[in-house]
Amino acid sequence: MQNFISKRLEQYTTKRPQEVLVVTAEIAGEQDTIVIFKGFSSSLMRSTAFDPDVPVLPDEANIESIDRVASPYNPQTPRYIQQGLSWSAMQVLLSEVGV
């Protein structure tokens, strides 16, 4: 399944709209920070395609960490729920909400 990781994270934020996910990843050898909120993803470091079917976080990405932040997200004063989650730890949370 293509865009499996991205879609699962987006679905998670649809089921938990009070949370924002901040994903730090390496994509094609470059660092990126991606914010996922209410089913949508946006890169903070490079342009994001207008087409929502174009994944911001491809399956080939190496996820370094995921932060769960309370909504609304304020980058100057984020209210962390959990910081530095690994992909395997995040998968447990994804399973809990059924995605």
Secondary structure, DSSP 8 states (H G I E B T S, - for coil): -TTHHHHHHHHHHHH-TTEEEEEEEEETTEEEEEEEETTEEEESSS---SSTTS-SS-TT-EEEEEEEEESS--TTS--EEEEEE-HHHHHHHHHHTT-
